[in-house]
Amino acid sequence: MPKIKTKQTVAKRFHVTSTGKVMRRHAGHDHFNARDIGKVTRNKRSDDIMSPAFTKTIKTLTNQL
């Protein structure tokens, strides 16, 4: 039976921590950031933890189940 390939689009956008949580980056980093207020800019710097509903799907697509 052949190996299951990792979905590279998912692997580039998410990463799994050592405790099994799935992290993602905030959207909107590319341009037009000067118009954002300081609170929004600071919140974009930190990663988000995905909800448990999406965690199983992302782990399946990255072959980490």
C-alpha positions in Angstrom: 0.0 0.0 0.0 1.5 3.4 -1.0 2.2 6.1 1.5 -0.4 8.9 2.0 0.8 12.2 0.7 0.7 15.3 2.9 -1.5 18.1 1.7 1.2 20.8 1.2 -1.3 23.7 1.3 -2.3 22.7 4.8 1.2 22.0 5.9 2.3 25.5 4.9 -0.5 27.2 6.8 -0.7 25.3 10.0 1.7 23.7 12.5 1.1 21.2 15.3 2.6 21.8 18.7 4.2 19.1 20.8 1.1 18.9 22.9 -1.1 18.4 19.8 -2.6 21.8 19.4 -2.9 23.2 15.9 -1.7 26.8 15.4 -2.4 29.2 12.6 -1.2 32.7 11.6 -3.6 35.7 11.5 -4.7 36.9 8.1 -3.9 40.3 6.6 -0.2 40.7 7.1 0.8 41.5 3.5 -0.1 45.2 2.9 -2.3 48.0 4.0 -1.2 47.6 7.6 -0.5 51.2 8.2 -4.2 52.0 8.4 -4.8 49.4 11.2 -4.9 50.6 14.7 -2.2 49.5 17.2 -4.4 46.9 18.9 -5.1 45.1 15.6 -1.4 45.1 14.6 -0.4 43.6 17.9 -3.0 40.9 17.8 -1.9 39.9 14.3 1.6 39.1 15.6 0.6 36.2 17.8 -0.6 32.8 16.5 -4.1 31.5 17.0 -5.0 28.1 18.4 -7.6 26.3 16.1 -10.8 24.9 17.6 -11.1 21.2 18.3 -13.5 20.9 15.4 -10.8 21.8 12.9 -8.0 20.1 14.7 -8.9 16.6 13.7 -9.4 17.7 10.0 -6.0 19.4 9.8 -4.2 16.5 11.5 -5.8 14.1 9.0 -4.6 16.2 6.0 -1.1 16.5 7.4 -1.0 12.7 8.3 -0.4 13.4 12.0 -3.3 11.3 13.5 
